[in-house]
Amino acid sequence: MTEPTARPASAPATAPTTEPSAEPTTAPSGPVPGADPLETALRLVRAQAAVVKRFDASLSSLHGVSLSDFTMLLHLAQARGARMRRVDLADALGLTASGVTRGLAPLERIGLVTRETAARDARVAYAALTPTGRERLAEMLHTARQVAADHFVAERWSPQDLGHLSALLTRAGGTAPGTRLG
């Protein structure tokens, strides 16, 4: 089911469609419904909030972590040696260094992450995934895959839809962590 798009004030009202429509073969003339950049950005924000809410609910109830925590752990797991300099982790997550420090603190307290200093330079701090963190992340990945599958159910999303959405999100700056999930 597609979300109805806003229409220009001069456009006639039509009932929203519930079936996916075929892509037009020619460029439409006149304004394209939903083509307003602000409206598009706000729809993306609302969609992102809905996805985060679903992930947070499942990850929190089953594993005691948020989507943000899961994402940090995932980045660490995909890094060489399952560790990253905190500044690099901040850059990868789009956070400040202090934001990463605040985010890692509870994960350190529950034993999923540890702080390591570089052998050559004590000023360099690494966040490293612990063996317990790896085990718990494997469980979290199972949950995350189920949440994603439930959100993008086959009755509503074809593989082509997901491919197009993924490509559009990448173009909009939504890149995934460094490697494919195993």
Backbone hydrogen bonds, N-H to C=O, Kabsch-Sander energy under -0.5 kcal/mol:
donor,donor_aa,acceptor,acceptor_aa,energy
2,T,17,T,-0.6
11,A,8,P,-1.8
34,G,6,A,-0.7
35,A,32,V,-2.2
40,T,36,D,-2.8
41,A,37,P,-2.6
42,L,38,L,-2.7
43,R,39,E,-2.4
44,L,40,T,-2.2
45,V,41,A,-2.2
46,R,42,L,-2.4
47,A,43,R,-2.7
48,Q,44,L,-2.6
49,A,45,V,-2.4
50,A,46,R,-2.1
51,V,47,A,-2.2
52,V,48,Q,-2.8
53,K,49,A,-2.3
54,R,50,A,-1.8
55,F,51,V,-2.4
56,D,52,V,-3.4
57,A,53,K,-2.2
58,S,54,R,-1.9
59,L,55,F,-3.0
60,S,56,D,-2.4
61,S,57,A,-2.0
62,L,58,S,-2.2
63,H,59,L,-2.3
64,G,59,L,-0.7
64,G,60,S,-1.3
65,V,59,L,-1.2
70,F,66,S,-2.5
71,T,67,L,-2.6
72,M,68,S,-2.1
73,L,69,D,-2.5
74,L,70,F,-2.6
75,H,71,T,-2.3
76,L,72,M,-2.2
77,A,73,L,-2.6
78,Q,74,L,-1.7
79,A,75,H,-0.7
79,A,76,L,-1.0
82,A,79,A,-2.4
83,R,80,R,-1.0
84,M,127,A,-2.2
86,R,125,A,-2.3
89,L,85,R,-2.4
90,A,86,R,-2.5
91,D,87,V,-1.9
92,A,88,D,-2.6
93,L,89,L,-2.0
94,G,90,A,-1.0
94,G,91,D,-0.5
95,L,90,A,-2.7
100,V,96,T,-2.0
101,T,97,A,-2.2
102,R,98,S,-2.5
103,G,99,G,-2.1
104,L,100,V,-2.7
105,A,101,T,-1.7
107,L,103,G,-0.6
108,E,104,L,-2.5
109,R,105,A,-2.3
110,I,106,P,-1.6
111,G,108,E,-1.4
112,L,107,L,-2.5
113,V,107,L,-1.3
114,T,128,A,-2.8
116,E,126,Y,-2.3
118,A,121,D,-0.8
118,A,124,V,-1.8
124,V,121,D,-1.9
125,A,123,R,-0.5
126,Y,116,E,-3.7
127,A,84,M,-3.0
128,A,114,T,-2.8
128,A,126,Y,-0.5
129,L,82,A,-2.8
130,T,112,L,-2.2
134,R,130,T,-2.3
135,E,131,P,-2.1
136,R,132,T,-2.8
137,L,133,G,-2.4
138,A,134,R,-1.9
139,E,135,E,-1.5
140,M,136,R,-2.5
141,L,137,L,-2.9
142,H,138,A,-1.5
143,T,139,E,-1.8
144,A,140,M,-3.2
145,R,141,L,-2.6
146,Q,142,H,-1.8
147,V,143,T,-2.5
148,A,144,A,-2.5
149,A,145,R,-2.5
150,D,146,Q,-2.6
151,H,147,V,-2.2
152,F,148,A,-2.7
153,V,150,D,-0.7
156,R,153,V,-1.7
157,W,153,V,-2.3
162,L,158,S,-2.3
163,G,159,P,-2.2
164,H,160,Q,-2.8
165,L,161,D,-2.9
166,S,162,L,-2.6
167,A,163,G,-2.3
168,L,164,H,-2.6
169,L,165,L,-2.8
170,T,166,S,-2.2
171,R,167,A,-2.3
172,A,168,L,-1.7
173,G,170,T,-1.6
174,G,169,L,-3.3
175,T,173,G,-1.7
